[in-house]
Amino acid sequence: MSIIEQMKEQGIVFQEQVTSAQLDEAEIRYGIRFPEELRSFYELAMPISNGFVNWLDDSPENVELIQKRLSFPVRGVLTAVELEEIWPSVWGICPPDEEQAVEIAKERMKGAALLIPVYLHRYVPYLEG
């Protein structure tokens, strides 16, 4: 039994036969690139219910929701830095000034892998190259 069949048995709704052009449009809309494995899966069938991201729904509400989900990981790290909950040692010594610490964190996060939301709070990384 395929993973898609197993998911369907659990009540997951799929958009079947997603085209490469539709995925290209979503990538352009959100300024992302789907990892090859995820893109291949979506071309077979894209789960669109129960917490999955519906990349094909271009309604203003859904676009806003996806944009929020795309920004969530970075916002979460910046909030944790602001609250002095984290400071990775590879970033050097944490400055005592909260605003300066957040600015350094923003700069460091620019080199981080883009995280693509897939299901609820689960993401997959995309590294170019």
Salt bridges, closest charged atoms under 4 A:
GLU16 OE2 - LYS8 NZ 2.80
ASP24 OD1 - ARG39 NH2 2.58
GLU27 OE2 - ARG33 NE 3.99
GLU27 OE2 - ARG39 NH1 3.09
GLU43 OE2 - ARG39 NE 3.69
GLU64 OE2 - LYS68 NZ 3.45
GLU103 OE2 - LYS106 NZ 3.42
GLU107 OE1 - LYS110 NZ 3.23
